[in-house]
């Protein structure tokens, strides 16, 4: 198969979770004997060397109206390039519609990847972009030939299921061969680590601050945040590291006993997920605290996973369980043989099988391809 991977609006960098995911997907497809190429539509970004390998279609930001015209011009250039590439299938990572992106559907069957419920998450972009998304999202969803969702919850959500598209659930994964199990530290008191990005309500960093305040003998490292002004003064057992590349944050992970994943998905009306950063932490061998149903791991009873409720008060109600888990996990690491379900290679084989099903199917075929 000739596969065109399309990413809209955002620069995908080598050190970002999404950038690494896309890069590994394209590499896996090529390694499996297919021809895959990434087409990236994004605002101008410097240095370009920070971006993953792609055909770039840049636009300038210059006020809302002018920026929209620039985005459309860049999109037209991308469509022309993809048409010349002559793909058998197009894999589109969900993004807000930009004219004339619907013309992708005239080139080849389009499979759209759904990573979140855009109806709730895009509310954070402001009222204008949120309304625009709600008015235009159906353009892609009506015309595509199939969906890949990263969770079962998204697959059955009315926001997507109402379009009655063949759907395959494939959670996020990482290439386990790219990671080594980090040696466990010999901490007298447990050290917990969280990796995220500012502005993500569902991370629940406020809950981490509350946990650190409640238990002074738990040490907390937060990567990705360089300030939390709403919670100053911060407790002395909590450190902020700001943005770190993988080499730098791996050093922090070396000293951690336990990783913490997102604690507040309920704030964006989600209850199931497969965050890339949590998978990286598992691949490095760190035990993990989850406050949601993990698409790959929820049915597994593993002693290095602590599952707490996805509720606003989960830290208050389960603080002692977290404390006990952290002490119990000192000097331990997660077994590599027990996390094979998160491996990227398995997932890309499933994705390619779905692509072939879509190519073989007639355009009007409503067969449900769920697994």
JOBEL-V327698 format. One record per pair of residues at least 12 apart in sequence whose C-alpha atoms are under 10 Angstrom apart, sorted by sequence separation. I is the first residue (numbers start at 1). J is the second residue. D is the distance in Angstrom with one decimal. If there is no record, write none. Layout:
i=<I	I>
j=<J	J>
d=<D	D>
//
This chain:
i=<26	40	44	58	59	92	118	119	122	155	208	227	228	278	357	25	40	41	43	44	45	58	59	147	155	208	209	226	227	261	262	294	308	23	38	39	40	41	42	43	44	45	57	59	60	90	119	147	155	194	208	225	226	227	261	293	307	308	7	23	38	39	40	41	42	43	44	45	58	59	90	118	119	152	154	193	220	225	226	227	261	262	287	288	289	290	291	292	293	306	307	354	6	22	37	38	39	40	41	42	43	44	57	58	59	89	118	147	152	153	192	219	220	221	222	223	224	225	226	261	262	287	288	289	290	291	292	293	306	354	5	37	38	39	40	41	42	43	44	57	58	90	91	94	95	146	147	148	151	152	205	219	220	221	222	223	224	225	226	260	261	273	287	288	289	290	291	292	293	37	38	39	40	41	42	43	56	57	89	90	91	92	93	94	95	119	141	142	146	147	148	149	150	151	152	219	220	221	222	223	224	225	259	260	261	273	274	286	287	288	289	290	291	292	57	58	88	89	90	91	92	93	94	95	118	141	144	146	147	148	149	150	151	152	209	216	218	219	220	221	222	223	224	225	259	272	273	274	275	285	286	287	288	289	290	291	292	306	5	57	58	83	87	88	89	90	91	92	93	94	95	142	143	145	146	147	148	149	150	151	192	205	215	216	217	218	219	220	221	222	223	224	261	271	272	273	274	275	290	291	305	306	5	56	57	79	83	86	87	88	89	90	91	92	93	94	138	141	142	144	145	146	147	148	149	150	151	210	213	214	216	222	223	224	260	271	272	273	274	304	350	4	56	76	79	82	85	86	87	88	89	90	91	92	93	94	96	137	138	141	142	143	144	145	146	147	148	149	150	206	209	212	213	215	216	223	259	270	271	272	273	274	282	303	304	3	55	75	76	78	79	80	83	84	95	141	142	148	149	150	205	209	212	213	258	259	270	271	272	273	274	282	291	43	57	74	75	76	79	80	83	94	141	206	210	211	212	213	258	291	304	305	73	74	75	76	79	82	83	138	197	198	206	209	210	212	213	223	224	266	273	303	304	3	55	72	73	74	75	78	82	96	191	192	193	194	195	196	197	198	199	205	209	212	223	259	260	263	265	266	272	303	2	3	26	43	55	71	72	73	76	79	80	189	190	191	192	193	194	195	196	197	198	211	258	259	260	261	262	263	264	265	1	2	12	43	71	72	75	79	112	189	190	191	192	193	194	195	196	197	198	209	253	257	258	259	260	261	262	263	264	304	1	11	12	23	42	69	71	72	111	112	188	189	190	191	192	193	194	195	196	197	198	209	223	257	258	259	260	261	262	263	304	305	10	11	12	22	23	41	68	69	110	111	188	189	190	191	192	193	194	195	198	208	222	223	250	254	256	257	258	259	260	261	262	304	2	3	4	5	6	7	8	9	10	11	22	23	41	43	68	110	194	221	250	253	254	256	257	258	259	260	261	303	304	1	2	3	4	5	6	7	8	9	10	11	13	19	20	42	111	112	187	221	253	254	302	1	2	3	4	5	6	7	8	9	10	11	12	19	41	42	96	110	111	112	113	114	115	116	253	289	302	1	2	3	4	5	6	7	8	9	10	11	16	19	40	41	96	109	110	111	112	113	114	115	116	221	250	304	1	2	3	4	5	6	7	8	9	10	11	13	14	15	16	40	97	98	105	109	110	111	112	113	114	115	116	221	13	14	15	16	41	96	97	104	108	109	110	111	112	113	114	115	117	220	289	302	11	13	14	15	41	96	97	102	106	108	109	110	111	112	113	114	116	117	219	288	289	302	12	13	14	40	95	96	97	98	101	102	105	116	219	220	221	222	271	272	287	288	300	11	12	13	14	39	97	101	104	105	115	220	271	287	300	11	12	13	39	96	97	103	104	105	114	117	119	220	270	271	11	12	96	97	102	114	118	288	297	12	39	95	97	102	117	287	297	39	94	97	117	266	267	286	287	296	38	96	198	266	267	296	297	11	37	95	193	197	198	263	264	265	266	267	287	288	296	297	94	114	191	192	193	194	195	196	197	258	259	260	263	264	265	266	286	287	288	295	296	7	11	94	191	195	196	258	263	264	265	285	286	287	295	6	9	10	37	92	195	258	262	263	264	285	286	287	5	6	7	8	9	195	263	264	284	285	286	9	37	263	264	283	284	285	36	263	282	283	284	285	35	38	92	208	263	282	283	284	35	36	37	38	39	91	94	281	282	283	36	90	111	113	195	282	285	36	90	91	92	93	111	112	113	114	207	208	89	91	92	111	113	115	193	207	283	91	113	115	203	204	205	206	207	282	283	195	203	204	205	206	193	194	203	204	205	283	192	193	202	203	204	279	282	283	191	192	201	202	203	204	9	191	193	194	200	201	202	203	204	260	280	8	192	193	201	202	204	279	191	192	193	194	195	200	201	202	203	258	279	190	191	192	193	194	195	196	200	201	202	9	190	191	192	193	194	195	196	201	202	276	8	190	191	192	193	194	195	201	202	258	259	182	185	187	189	190	191	192	193	194	200	202	257	258	274	182	184	185	186	187	257	258	183	184	185	186	187	256	257	258	22	182	183	184	185	186	257	258	6	182	183	184	185	257	258	6	181	182	184	257	258	182	184	256	257	258	124	256	257	258	6	124	257	5	124	4	3	4	121	121	4	121	196	3	4	5	195	196	2	3	4	194	195	2	3	4	5	6	7	8	194	2	3	4	5	6	7	8	10	1	2	3	4	5	6	7	8	9	195	1	2	3	4	5	6	7	8	9	194	1	2	3	4	5	6	7	8	9	193	6	8	9	8	8	193	192	192	193	192	192	6	182	181	172	173	179	181	182	183	184	171	172	173	174	178	179	181	182	183	184	214	171	172	173	174	176	179	180	181	182	183	4	6	170	171	172	173	174	175	176	179	180	181	182	211	215	3	5	171	172	173	174	175	178	179	180	181	207	210	211	214	215	218	4	5	6	173	174	176	177	178	179	207	210	214	217	5	172	173	176	207	208	174	175	176	204	207	211	215	218	174	207	210	211	214	218	173	211	211	154	153	154	153	154	153	154	151	152	153	151	152	150	151	150	151	171	172	173	150	171	172	150	170	171	169	170	190	190	192	190	191	190	191	189	190	189	190	191	188	190	191	153	187	190	189	190	151	152	153	188	151	152	187	188	124	151	186	187	123	150	151	184	185	186	121	122	150	184	185	186	28	120	121	184	185	25	120	121	183	184	185	24	25	119	120	121	183	184	24	25	118	119	120	183	184	21	24	117	182	21	116	117	181	182	21	117	181	18	20	21	116	181	181	116	180	17	116	115	115	115	176	176	176	175	174	176	177	173	174	175	176	177	173	174	175	176	177	173	174	175	176	171	172	173	174	175	171	172	173	174	175	170	171	172	173	174	175	171	173	174	173	172	173	170	171	170	169	170	17	170	169	170	168	169	168	168	167	166	166	166	165	166	165	166	167	168	169	165	166	167	168	169	170	164	165	166	167	168	169	148	163	164	165	166	167	168	164	165	166	167	165	148	147	148	146	146	145	146	146	145	145	155	145	145	145	152	144	145	152	143	145	146	145	146	147	148	146	147	15	16	15	16	14	15	14	15	111	111	110	109	111	110	109	110	109	108	109	109	21	20	17	18	17	18	16	17	16	17	91	90	89	88	89	88	89	89	88	32	28	29	32	28	32	34	25	28	29	24	25	28	29	32	24	28	25	26	29	21	25	29	24	25	3	1	3	1	1	1>
j=<38	52	56	70	71	104	130	131	134	167	220	239	240	290	369	38	53	54	56	57	58	71	72	160	168	221	222	239	240	274	275	307	321	37	52	53	54	55	56	57	58	59	71	73	74	104	133	161	169	208	222	239	240	241	275	307	321	322	22	38	53	54	55	56	57	58	59	60	73	74	105	133	134	167	169	208	235	240	241	242	276	277	302	303	304	305	306	307	308	321	322	369	22	38	53	54	55	56	57	58	59	60	73	74	75	105	134	163	168	169	208	235	236	237	238	239	240	241	242	277	278	303	304	305	306	307	308	309	322	370	22	54	55	56	57	58	59	60	61	74	75	107	108	111	112	163	164	165	168	169	222	236	237	238	239	240	241	242	243	277	278	290	304	305	306	307	308	309	310	55	56	57	58	59	60	61	74	75	107	108	109	110	111	112	113	137	159	160	164	165	166	167	168	169	170	237	238	239	240	241	242	243	277	278	279	291	292	304	305	306	307	308	309	310	76	77	107	108	109	110	111	112	113	114	137	160	163	165	166	167	168	169	170	171	228	235	237	238	239	240	241	242	243	244	278	291	292	293	294	304	305	306	307	308	309	310	311	325	25	77	78	103	107	108	109	110	111	112	113	114	115	162	163	165	166	167	168	169	170	171	212	225	235	236	237	238	239	240	241	242	243	244	281	291	292	293	294	295	310	311	325	326	26	77	78	100	104	107	108	109	110	111	112	113	114	115	159	162	163	165	166	167	168	169	170	171	172	231	234	235	237	243	244	245	281	292	293	294	295	325	371	26	78	98	101	104	107	108	109	110	111	112	113	114	115	116	118	159	160	163	164	165	166	167	168	169	170	171	172	228	231	234	235	237	238	245	281	292	293	294	295	296	304	325	326	26	78	98	99	101	102	103	106	107	118	164	165	171	172	173	228	232	235	236	281	282	293	294	295	296	297	305	314	67	81	98	99	100	103	104	107	118	165	230	234	235	236	237	282	315	328	329	98	99	100	101	104	107	108	163	222	223	231	234	235	237	238	248	249	291	298	328	329	29	81	98	99	100	101	104	108	122	217	218	219	220	221	222	223	224	225	231	235	238	249	285	286	289	291	292	298	329	29	30	53	70	82	98	99	100	103	106	107	216	217	218	219	220	221	222	223	224	225	238	285	286	287	288	289	290	291	292	29	30	40	71	99	100	103	107	140	217	218	219	220	221	222	223	224	225	226	237	281	285	286	287	288	289	290	291	292	332	30	40	41	52	71	98	100	101	140	141	217	218	219	220	221	222	223	224	225	226	227	238	252	286	287	288	289	290	291	292	333	334	40	41	42	52	53	71	98	99	140	141	218	219	220	221	222	223	224	225	228	238	252	253	280	284	286	287	288	289	290	291	292	334	33	34	35	36	37	38	39	40	41	42	53	54	72	74	99	141	225	252	281	284	285	287	288	289	290	291	292	334	335	33	34	35	36	37	38	39	40	41	42	43	45	51	52	74	143	144	219	253	285	286	334	34	35	36	37	38	39	40	41	42	43	44	45	52	74	75	129	143	144	145	146	147	148	149	286	322	335	35	36	37	38	39	40	41	42	43	44	45	50	53	74	75	130	143	144	145	146	147	148	149	150	255	284	338	36	37	38	39	40	41	42	43	44	45	46	48	49	50	51	75	132	133	140	144	145	146	147	148	149	150	151	256	49	50	51	52	77	132	133	140	144	145	146	147	148	149	150	151	153	256	325	338	48	50	51	52	78	133	134	139	143	145	146	147	148	149	150	151	153	154	256	325	326	339	50	51	52	78	133	134	135	136	139	140	143	154	257	258	259	260	309	310	325	326	338	50	51	52	53	78	136	140	143	144	154	259	310	326	339	51	52	53	79	136	137	143	144	145	154	157	159	260	310	311	52	53	137	138	143	155	159	329	338	54	81	137	139	144	159	329	339	82	137	140	160	309	310	329	330	339	82	140	242	310	311	340	341	56	82	140	238	242	243	308	309	310	311	312	332	333	341	342	140	160	237	238	239	240	241	242	243	304	305	306	309	310	311	312	332	333	334	341	342	54	58	141	238	242	243	305	310	311	312	332	333	334	342	54	57	58	85	140	243	306	310	311	312	333	334	335	54	55	56	57	58	244	312	313	333	334	335	59	87	313	314	333	334	335	87	314	333	334	335	336	87	90	144	260	315	334	335	336	88	89	90	91	92	144	147	334	335	336	90	144	165	167	249	336	339	91	145	146	147	148	166	167	168	169	262	263	145	147	148	167	169	171	249	263	339	148	170	172	260	261	262	263	264	339	340	253	261	262	263	264	252	253	262	263	264	342	252	253	262	263	264	339	342	343	252	253	262	263	264	265	71	253	255	256	262	263	264	265	266	322	342	71	255	256	264	265	267	342	255	256	257	258	259	264	265	266	267	322	343	255	256	257	258	259	260	261	265	266	267	75	256	257	258	259	260	261	262	267	268	342	75	257	258	259	260	261	262	268	269	325	326	250	253	255	257	258	259	260	261	262	268	270	325	326	342	251	253	254	255	256	326	327	253	254	255	256	257	326	327	328	93	253	254	255	256	257	328	329	78	254	255	256	257	329	330	79	254	255	257	330	331	256	258	330	331	332	199	331	332	333	82	200	333	82	201	82	82	83	200	201	85	202	277	85	86	87	277	278	85	86	87	277	278	86	87	88	89	90	91	92	278	87	88	89	90	91	92	93	95	87	88	89	90	91	92	93	94	95	281	88	89	90	91	92	93	94	95	96	281	89	90	91	92	93	94	95	96	97	281	95	97	98	98	101	286	286	287	288	288	289	104	281	281	273	274	280	282	283	284	285	273	274	275	276	280	281	283	284	285	286	316	274	275	276	277	279	282	283	284	285	286	108	110	274	275	276	277	278	279	280	283	284	285	286	315	319	108	110	276	277	278	279	280	283	284	285	286	312	315	316	319	320	323	110	111	112	279	280	282	283	284	285	313	316	320	323	112	279	280	283	314	315	282	283	284	312	315	319	323	326	283	316	319	320	323	327	283	322	323	270	270	271	271	272	272	273	271	272	273	272	273	272	273	273	274	294	295	296	274	295	296	275	295	296	295	296	323	324	326	325	326	326	327	326	327	327	328	329	327	329	330	293	327	330	330	331	293	294	295	330	294	295	330	331	268	295	330	331	268	295	296	329	330	331	267	268	296	330	331	332	175	267	268	331	332	173	268	269	331	332	333	173	174	268	269	270	332	333	174	175	268	269	270	333	334	172	175	268	333	173	268	269	333	334	174	270	334	172	174	175	270	335	336	272	336	174	273	273	274	275	336	339	340	340	340	342	343	340	341	342	343	344	341	342	343	344	345	342	343	344	345	341	342	343	344	345	342	343	344	345	346	342	343	344	345	346	347	344	346	347	347	347	348	346	347	347	347	348	196	350	350	351	350	351	351	354	354	354	357	358	364	365	365	366	367	368	369	366	367	368	369	370	371	366	367	368	369	370	371	351	366	367	368	369	370	371	368	369	370	371	370	354	354	355	354	355	355	357	358	358	359	370	361	362	363	370	363	364	371	363	365	366	366	368	369	370	369	370	244	245	245	246	245	246	246	247	354	355	355	355	358	358	358	359	359	359	361	363	276	276	275	276	276	277	276	277	277	280	355	355	355	355	356	356	358	359	359	345	344	345	348	345	349	352	344	347	348	344	345	348	349	352	345	349	347	348	351	344	348	352	348	351	352	352	355	355	356	359>
d=<7.3	9.3	9.4	8.6	5.6	9.4	8.8	9.4	9.1	6.9	7.9	9.7	8.5	8.9	8.4	10.0	9.2	9.7	9.7	8.6	8.0	8.0	8.7	8.7	7.8	9.6	9.7	9.1	6.8	9.7	8.2	9.5	8.7	9.9	9.1	9.1	6.2	8.6	7.4	8.2	5.2	9.4	9.1	7.9	9.5	7.9	7.9	9.6	6.9	8.7	8.7	9.6	5.4	8.8	7.8	8.2	9.6	8.7	9.0	8.5	7.4	5.6	6.1	6.2	6.3	5.2	5.7	9.4	9.4	6.0	8.4	8.1	6.9	10.0	8.7	9.7	9.6	5.9	5.7	7.6	9.8	9.7	9.6	9.7	8.5	7.2	8.5	7.4	9.5	8.4	9.4	8.0	9.8	8.4	8.9	4.8	4.9	5.0	4.8	5.1	4.7	5.8	9.2	6.2	9.0	9.6	8.7	9.9	9.0	9.4	9.7	9.9	9.4	8.5	7.6	8.6	7.7	6.3	3.9	7.8	8.6	8.5	6.4	5.9	6.1	5.9	7.4	9.1	7.6	9.7	8.5	6.9	6.3	6.2	6.1	6.1	6.3	5.8	7.8	5.5	9.0	8.4	9.9	9.8	9.6	9.8	9.6	9.8	9.3	6.1	8.4	8.8	6.1	5.9	6.2	6.2	6.4	4.3	7.4	9.7	5.8	9.8	4.7	5.1	4.7	4.9	4.9	6.7	8.5	7.9	8.6	7.6	8.2	7.9	8.9	6.7	9.2	7.3	8.5	6.3	8.7	6.8	8.6	6.2	9.5	9.2	9.8	9.9	9.0	6.5	8.7	7.3	8.7	5.8	8.7	5.0	4.6	5.0	5.0	4.9	4.3	6.6	9.6	7.7	9.5	9.7	9.1	8.1	5.9	6.4	6.1	6.2	5.4	5.4	9.3	9.6	8.5	5.2	6.2	5.9	6.1	5.8	5.7	9.2	8.9	7.7	9.8	5.2	6.3	5.7	6.4	5.7	6.9	8.8	9.4	8.0	6.9	6.1	6.3	6.2	6.2	5.5	4.3	9.7	7.5	9.1	6.8	8.4	8.6	9.4	9.5	8.2	8.6	7.5	8.4	4.9	9.2	7.2	9.4	7.0	9.7	9.7	7.7	5.9	5.1	4.7	5.0	4.7	4.8	5.8	10.0	9.9	9.6	6.7	4.9	4.7	4.9	4.9	5.1	5.9	9.7	9.3	10.0	8.0	7.5	8.7	8.3	8.7	7.3	7.8	6.3	6.8	9.3	8.4	5.4	6.4	5.5	9.8	8.6	8.1	9.0	9.5	7.8	9.8	6.3	8.3	8.2	7.4	6.5	7.3	6.0	6.2	5.9	6.1	6.9	7.4	9.8	9.7	6.4	8.0	7.2	5.8	6.4	5.7	6.1	4.2	8.8	9.3	8.4	9.6	6.2	9.8	7.0	9.7	9.1	5.3	4.5	5.3	6.0	8.6	9.8	9.3	8.3	9.8	7.4	8.1	9.8	8.0	9.0	9.4	7.6	8.3	7.2	9.1	8.2	8.9	8.9	10.0	9.5	6.7	9.0	9.7	9.8	9.3	8.2	8.4	6.5	7.3	6.1	8.7	7.6	9.0	6.0	8.9	9.1	10.0	6.6	8.4	6.2	5.8	6.1	7.4	9.5	9.3	9.9	8.8	8.5	7.4	8.1	9.0	9.5	9.8	9.1	9.5	8.8	9.5	8.5	9.0	9.4	9.7	8.8	9.8	6.7	8.7	8.9	8.3	9.6	8.8	6.5	9.0	9.0	9.7	8.0	9.1	9.7	9.9	7.2	6.5	7.2	9.5	6.1	8.8	8.4	8.8	9.8	9.9	8.6	8.1	9.7	9.7	9.3	9.9	9.9	9.9	6.7	7.7	6.4	7.9	8.8	8.6	9.9	10.0	7.6	7.3	9.1	6.5	8.7	10.0	9.4	9.3	10.0	9.8	7.3	8.5	8.8	6.3	8.7	9.9	6.5	9.4	9.6	9.1	9.0	7.3	8.5	7.9	8.6	7.8	8.1	6.9	9.5	9.9	7.5	6.5	7.3	9.7	9.5	8.9	7.9	8.7	9.1	9.1	9.6	9.4	9.8	9.1	9.7	7.2	5.5	8.9	9.1	10.0	9.8	9.8	7.5	6.0	6.1	5.8	6.4	6.1	6.4	5.1	5.9	9.8	9.3	6.1	8.6	7.1	8.8	7.3	7.4	7.3	9.2	9.5	7.9	8.0	8.3	6.7	10.0	8.6	8.1	6.1	5.5	4.6	4.9	4.7	4.9	4.7	5.2	6.5	8.8	9.6	7.8	9.6	5.6	6.2	5.8	6.1	7.1	5.3	8.6	8.5	9.7	7.5	9.7	6.6	8.1	9.6	9.9	8.4	9.8	8.0	9.4	6.2	6.3	5.9	6.2	5.9	6.1	6.0	7.4	9.9	9.0	7.5	8.6	6.6	5.0	4.9	4.9	5.6	6.7	7.8	7.7	8.8	8.0	7.8	8.5	8.5	7.6	8.1	8.1	9.2	9.0	9.7	10.0	7.3	8.7	7.6	8.6	7.5	8.5	8.5	9.2	8.8	9.6	9.9	9.9	8.8	7.7	7.1	5.8	6.4	6.8	7.3	8.1	6.0	9.9	7.6	8.6	7.2	8.7	7.6	8.6	7.9	7.1	5.4	9.9	9.2	10.0	9.3	9.1	10.0	9.9	7.8	9.2	8.2	9.8	9.5	9.2	7.5	9.2	8.9	9.0	8.7	8.6	8.4	6.3	6.1	5.9	6.0	6.1	6.4	6.3	5.4	4.9	6.9	9.7	7.9	7.9	8.4	9.8	6.8	10.0	9.0	9.6	9.0	9.1	5.2	4.8	4.6	5.3	4.6	5.0	4.9	4.8	4.3	6.8	8.1	9.7	6.5	6.9	9.3	8.6	8.1	6.0	8.1	8.8	7.0	8.6	8.3	8.0	7.8	9.7	6.2	5.8	6.4	6.0	6.0	6.1	6.1	6.3	6.5	9.5	6.9	9.9	9.7	9.9	6.7	9.3	9.2	5.0	5.7	6.4	5.9	6.1	6.2	7.9	9.7	8.6	10.0	8.0	8.2	8.6	7.0	8.3	7.7	8.1	9.6	10.0	9.5	9.8	8.9	8.8	8.0	9.4	9.6	8.7	9.8	8.6	6.9	5.5	4.7	4.9	4.7	4.7	5.6	8.8	8.3	8.7	5.9	8.6	9.6	9.4	8.2	7.1	9.5	9.8	5.9	6.9	5.5	6.2	5.9	6.5	8.0	9.6	8.8	8.8	8.2	9.4	5.5	5.6	8.9	7.3	5.8	10.0	6.9	9.6	9.6	8.5	8.8	7.1	8.4	7.8	8.8	9.7	6.9	8.9	9.6	9.3	9.7	8.5	4.1	5.2	8.1	9.0	9.2	9.6	8.8	9.2	6.7	6.7	7.1	9.9	9.8	9.5	9.6	9.4	9.3	9.3	9.5	9.3	9.3	5.7	5.5	8.7	7.1	6.2	8.4	9.6	6.8	8.1	9.7	6.7	8.9	9.9	6.8	6.2	9.1	9.4	7.7	6.4	9.8	9.3	8.7	7.6	8.4	7.6	9.8	8.9	9.5	8.7	9.2	6.8	9.1	7.7	8.7	8.6	9.6	9.8	9.5	8.6	8.7	7.5	9.1	7.3	7.0	8.2	7.8	9.4	7.3	8.7	9.8	9.3	9.0	9.5	9.0	9.7	9.2	9.3	6.0	8.7	9.6	7.7	9.3	9.5	9.3	9.8	8.9	9.7	8.9	9.7	6.8	6.3	8.1	7.8	10.0	6.2	8.4	8.6	8.9	9.5	9.5	9.6	9.9	9.6	9.5	8.1	8.9	9.8	9.5	8.9	6.5	8.4	7.4	8.0	6.2	8.8	9.8	6.6	9.8	9.3	9.5	9.8	9.6	8.9	9.5	6.9	7.0	9.4	8.5	5.5	5.7	9.5	9.7	9.6	9.9	9.0	9.4	9.2	10.0	9.5	8.3	6.8	4.9	5.8	9.4	9.4	9.8	9.9	9.6	9.0	9.5	8.6	9.6	8.4	4.6	9.3	9.0	9.3	10.0	8.9	10.0	8.3	6.8	8.7	8.0	8.8	8.3	9.9	7.2	8.9	10.0	9.2	9.0	8.5	6.8	9.1	8.9	9.9	9.8	9.9	9.4	9.8	9.9	9.9	9.7	8.9	7.2	9.7	9.6	9.8	9.8	8.7	8.4	9.5	10.0	9.9	9.7	9.5	9.5	9.4	9.6	9.6	9.6	10.0	8.6	9.9	9.5	9.8	9.2	9.8	9.1	9.9	7.5	7.8	9.4	9.5	8.9	9.8	9.3	8.3	9.5	8.6	7.6	9.4	9.8	7.7	6.4	7.8	9.7	7.9	9.3	4.4	5.1	8.7	8.7	10.0	7.0	6.4	5.6	4.9	9.1	9.1	9.0	10.0	8.9	9.5	6.7	5.6	8.1	8.1	9.4	9.0	9.8	9.6	9.6	4.4	7.1	9.9	9.8	9.6	9.7	8.9	6.2	7.2	4.6	8.9	7.0	7.1	5.6	8.1	9.0	8.4	9.6	8.0	7.1	9.2	9.8	9.0	9.5	4.9	6.0	6.4	5.9	8.0	8.7	9.8	9.6	5.8	9.6	7.5	5.3	4.9	4.8	5.2	7.7	8.3	6.8	6.5	9.8	8.7	6.0	6.6	5.6	6.0	6.5	8.9	7.7	9.4	8.6	9.4	8.8	9.5	8.0	9.3	7.8	8.7	6.9	8.9	8.3	9.8	9.1	9.9	6.3	9.0	9.6	9.6	6.8	8.4	8.5	6.9	9.3	9.9	7.1	5.5	9.5	7.9	9.9	8.5	9.9	9.4	8.1	6.9	7.6	6.9	8.8	9.4	7.0	9.1	6.1	9.0	7.8	6.8	6.3	8.1	10.0	9.6	9.3	6.9	5.5	10.0	9.8	10.0	8.8	6.9	9.2	9.0	9.6	7.4	8.9	9.2	9.0	8.0	9.5	9.0	7.1	9.9	9.8	9.4	9.4	8.0	9.6	7.8	9.2	8.6	9.6	6.7	9.9	8.5	8.9	5.9	8.9	8.3	7.5	5.3	8.1	8.8	7.1	8.8	8.3	8.9	4.7	6.1	6.5	5.9	6.0	6.4	7.2	9.0	7.6	5.2	5.3	4.7	4.7	4.8	5.5	7.7	7.2	9.2	5.9	6.7	5.8	6.1	6.0	6.3	7.8	5.7	8.2	9.5	7.6	8.7	7.1	8.3	7.8	9.0	7.7	7.8	9.7	9.4	9.7	8.7	9.1	8.7	9.6	9.6	9.8	9.8	9.6	9.5	9.7	9.7	9.8	9.5	8.6	7.9	8.0	8.7	9.0	9.0	8.5	7.8	5.5	8.6	7.3	9.7	9.6	6.7	5.5	8.3	8.4	9.5	5.9	6.7	6.8	9.4	9.4	9.6	7.1	4.5	6.2	9.6	9.4	9.9	9.6	8.8	6.3	9.8	10.0	9.7	8.6	6.0	5.7	4.9	8.0	6.9	8.8	9.6	9.8	9.5	9.9	9.8	6.6	9.1	8.7	6.0	7.9	8.2	9.0	7.9	8.3	8.3	9.3	7.6	9.4	9.7	9.5	6.7	6.8	9.5	9.0	9.6	9.1	8.8	8.7	9.8	9.4	10.0	8.1	8.7	6.1	8.7	8.3	9.7	8.5	8.8	9.1	6.4	6.9	7.8	8.2	7.8	8.9	9.6	9.8	10.0	9.0	10.0	9.1	9.1	8.6	7.9	9.7	7.5	8.4	6.2	9.3	9.6	7.6	8.5	6.4	9.0	9.1	6.1	7.2	7.5	8.7	8.8	9.3	7.1	6.2	8.9	9.4	8.5	6.8	8.9	8.9	8.6	9.8	7.6	9.5	7.6	5.7	9.1	8.8	5.8	7.3	8.9	10.0	9.2	8.2	8.5	9.6	9.6	6.3	8.2	9.4	9.4	9.9	8.9	8.4	8.3	7.1	6.9	9.9	9.8	5.7	7.2	7.6	9.5	7.8	8.9	9.4	7.5	5.9	9.5	9.8	10.0	7.6	5.8	9.5	9.4	9.2	6.3	4.9	8.4	9.6	5.9	9.0	8.4	5.8	9.7	9.6	9.5	9.4	7.2	9.9	8.5	6.3	8.0	9.5	9.7	10.0	9.2	7.6	9.9	8.0	7.5	8.2	7.9	7.8	9.4	8.4	7.7	9.9	7.3	7.8	8.3	9.9	8.8	9.2	8.4	8.7	7.8	10.0	9.3	9.9	8.8	8.9	9.5	9.8	8.5	9.1	8.0	9.8	9.9	8.1	8.7	9.7	9.9	8.2	5.7	9.4	8.3	6.4	5.4	7.3	9.7	4.8	5.3	4.8	8.7	9.5	7.3	5.4	4.8	6.7	7.9	8.8	4.7	8.2	9.4	10.0	10.0	7.8	8.4	10.0	9.9	9.4	8.8	9.3	7.1	8.1	9.1	9.8	7.7	6.4	9.8	8.7	9.8	7.7	9.4	7.4	8.7	9.2	8.0	7.3	8.8	9.3	9.5	8.2	9.9	8.5	8.9	6.5	9.2	8.7	9.4	6.4	6.0	6.4	6.1	6.8	8.9	6.9	7.9	4.5	5.4	4.8	6.5	8.1	9.9	8.8	6.9	4.9	5.1	6.0	7.9	8.6	6.8	8.1	9.7	8.8	9.6	10.0	8.9	8.8	9.9	9.8	7.0	6.8	9.0	8.6	9.1	9.3	6.9	9.5	9.4	8.7	9.5	9.7	8.9	9.5	9.2	9.4	9.5	9.4	8.8	9.7	8.7	8.4	5.9	9.1	9.2	6.6	9.7	9.7	9.2	7.6	9.2	9.0	8.1	8.7	7.4	9.4	6.8	8.8	9.9	8.3	8.0	9.3	8.9	7.9	6.1	9.9	9.8	6.9	9.7	9.3	8.8	9.1	7.2	9.2	8.8	9.4	8.5	7.2	7.5	9.6	8.3	9.4	9.3	7.0	8.5	9.4	7.8	9.9	7.2	8.0	8.7	6.9	8.4	9.4	9.3	8.8	9.3	9.4	9.5	8.9	6.8	7.7	9.5	9.6	9.8	9.0	9.2	8.8	8.3	9.6>
//
